[in-house]
Amino acid sequence: MVDSLKDLKLFYNTVLCQTFSPDGKHLVAGNIYGDIAVYDLKKTLGPNQTPEDELLGPTYKFTAHSDQQVQSMVSTDNFLVTATTGEIVGWDWSVVTSNKASKIKSSWTIQIPVDKDSSEKSDVNYMVYSKDNHVLYVGCGNNKIYNVNLDNGKILKSLDGHESYIHSLALMGNQLASGSEDGSVRLWDLRMNENINVLQPYLVEKIARPKLGKWIGAVDFSEDWLLCGGGPSLSLWHLRTMEPATVFNLPDQGIHDAKIFEDRVITGGTIPHVYHLNYQGEVVAEVPTSSNTVYSIVYQETPQSLLSIVGSSNNIDICTNFNYRELILKFA
């Protein structure tokens, strides 16, 4: 029975994003109420005194964006970077992962430009970070991708071309991939800051799912492959030929995250499972999830092998063996 405002918030909680600390010892997640939950993985995965019928909660917690969603987050060597409508904020990792976290103050804030034609602030839907040049690539609700220099907080350039808001980004060396509500996947050469290729999966009959729309909710790529999905079915494309090699047959109602991991694909969306598939489209593992819709999947291999799944619930699903769920944490 939902009998208080707190219980109501937990009942409707959605966790949109997550990341690991630079040393891999902490997992951090952000929700729709602007809160950040921090988990010390050694304590979380070790023996604990929590009753069997009670889920383990965060080690530390703080509010990053009061009365706003934590829409995306990313980790740099020194900062946890979180984003909400109109701004990006940096938080010192040494404080985030300490018992001082509840009283933390932001280290810096970067404002997203407001379009001349609109007074509305733009959502920051996705961020990726390049360690090589200390640049943050920011996919926004105003159809733009901003290149932000984190050394001085200045926006270096915007990548323009998408006709609707950005859902997802993936970074590999000097190449960036972006997926948008407009149904396209764009590839960018970051040395020239130019769009070098455009895919429109919804125009391919065997991939299109018109009832679910043309939006692209997830992108990832490797040296040989491009992975994308959303309204259209999840599909794997040859980067050299820009032709689809595999169309994954899944019972989802939309894809929100997809990763290329070694010789497999890991994906989730509007379906209460995360799927592991080989490149031929065969299901390797089917992991049940606490959330009916999965919004974020993150993983690391060192110092602790761990895959974490969050979405439309107050729970976080943890897999130390990627193929099955080992335990469930609670956000709050």
Long-range contacts (C-beta under 8 A, 24 or more apart in sequence): 9-33, 9-332, 10-314, 10-331, 10-332, 11-314, 13-313, 13-314, 13-331, 13-332, 14-291, 14-295, 14-311, 14-312, 14-313, 15-291, 15-295, 15-296, 15-310, 15-311, 15-313, 15-314, 15-316, 15-331, 16-69, 16-70, 16-71, 16-72, 16-295, 16-296, 16-310, 17-70, 17-71, 17-72, 17-73, 17-295, 17-296, 17-310, 18-73, 18-296, 18-298, 18-308, 18-310, 18-316, 19-73, 19-74, 19-75, 19-80, 19-298, 20-75, 20-298, 20-300, 21-75, 21-80, 21-93, 21-96, 21-97, 22-75, 22-76, 22-77, 22-78, 22-93, 23-303, 24-300, 24-302, 24-303, 24-304, 25-97, 25-303, 25-304, 26-59, 26-96, 26-97, 27-298, 27-306, 27-308, 27-316, 28-73, 28-75, 28-80, 28-96, 29-296, 29-308, 29-310, 29-316, 29-331, 30-64, 30-69, 30-70, 30-71, 30-73, 30-82, 31-69, 31-70, 31-331, 31-332, 32-69, 32-70, 33-67, 33-69, 34-63, 34-64, 34-65, 34-66, 34-67, 34-68, 34-69, 34-70, 34-84, 35-61, 35-62, 35-63, 35-64, 35-70, 35-331, 35-332, 36-61, 36-62, 36-63, 36-64, 36-70, 36-80, 36-82, 36-91, 36-96, 37-61, 37-331, 37-332, 38-62, 38-96, 38-97, 38-101, 39-316, 39-329, 40-97, 41-304, 41-306, 42-304, 44-318, 44-329, 45-304, 45-306, 45-318, 45-320, 45-327, 55-315, 55-328, 55-329, 55-330, 56-327, 56-329, 56-330, 57-329, 57-330, 57-331, 57-332, 58-329, 58-331, 58-332, 60-96, 60-97, 60-98, 60-99, 60-101, 60-102, 61-101, 61-102, 61-332, 62-96, 62-101, 62-102, 62-103, 62-104, 64-89, 64-91, 64-106, 65-89, 71-123, 71-124, 71-125, 72-124, 72-125, 72-126, 72-127, 73-127, 74-127, 74-128, 74-129, 74-136, 75-129, 76-129, 76-131, 76-134, 76-136, 76-150, 77-131, 79-107, 79-108, 79-150, 81-127, 81-129, 81-136, 83-124, 83-127, 83-138, 84-124, 85-121, 85-122, 85-123, 85-124, 85-141, 86-111, 86-112, 86-114, 86-121, 86-122, 86-124, 87-111, 87-112, 87-121, 87-124, 88-112, 88-124, 88-127, 88-136, 88-138, 88-148, 90-150, 108-153, 110-148, 110-153, 110-155, 112-138, 112-140, 112-142, 112-146, 113-146, 113-155, 115-142, 118-142, 123-165, 125-165, 125-166, 125-167, 125-168, 126-166, 126-167, 126-168, 126-169, 127-169, 128-169, 128-170, 128-171, 128-176, 129-171, 130-171, 130-190, 137-169, 137-171, 137-176, 139-165, 139-166, 139-167, 139-168, 139-169, 139-178, 140-165, 140-166, 141-165, 141-166, 143-180, 143-182, 145-169, 145-176, 145-178, 145-188, 147-190, 147-193, 157-193, 159-188, 159-193, 159-195, 161-186, 161-195, 161-198, 162-186, 164-215, 167-215, 167-216, 167-217, 167-218, 167-230, 168-216, 168-217, 168-218, 168-219, 168-257, 169-219, 170-219, 170-220, 170-221, 172-221, 172-222, 172-223, 175-221, 177-219, 177-220, 177-221, 177-226, 177-228, 178-219, 179-216, 179-217, 179-218, 179-219, 179-228, 179-230, 180-215, 180-216, 181-215, 181-216, 182-214, 182-215, 183-213, 183-214, 183-215, 183-216, 183-231, 183-232, 184-216, 185-216, 185-219, 185-226, 185-228, 187-226, 197-242, 199-226, 199-228, 199-237, 199-242, 201-228, 201-229, 201-232, 201-233, 201-235, 201-244, 202-231, 202-232, 204-232, 204-235, 204-244, 206-233, 206-244, 206-247, 207-232, 207-233, 207-235, 207-244, 207-247, 208-232, 208-233, 209-233, 212-253, 212-254, 213-254, 215-254, 217-254, 217-255, 217-256, 217-257, 217-269, 218-255, 218-256, 218-257, 218-258, 218-267, 218-269, 219-258, 220-258, 220-259, 220-260, 221-260, 222-260, 225-260, 225-279, 227-258, 227-259, 227-260, 227-265, 228-258, 229-255, 229-258, 229-267, 229-269, 230-254, 230-255, 230-256, 234-258, 234-265, 234-267, 236-265, 236-279, 245-279, 246-279, 246-280, 246-281, 247-281, 248-275, 248-277, 248-281, 249-281, 250-275, 256-293, 256-294, 256-295, 256-296, 256-311, 257-294, 257-295, 257-296, 257-297, 259-297, 259-299, 261-299, 261-322, 266-297, 266-299, 266-307, 266-322, 267-297, 268-294, 268-295, 268-297, 268-309, 268-311, 269-293, 269-294, 274-309, 274-317, 276-322, 276-323, 284-323, 285-322, 285-323, 285-324, 287-317, 287-319, 287-323, 287-324, 287-325, 288-325, 289-317, 289-325, 290-315, 290-316, 290-317, 290-328, 291-315, 291-317
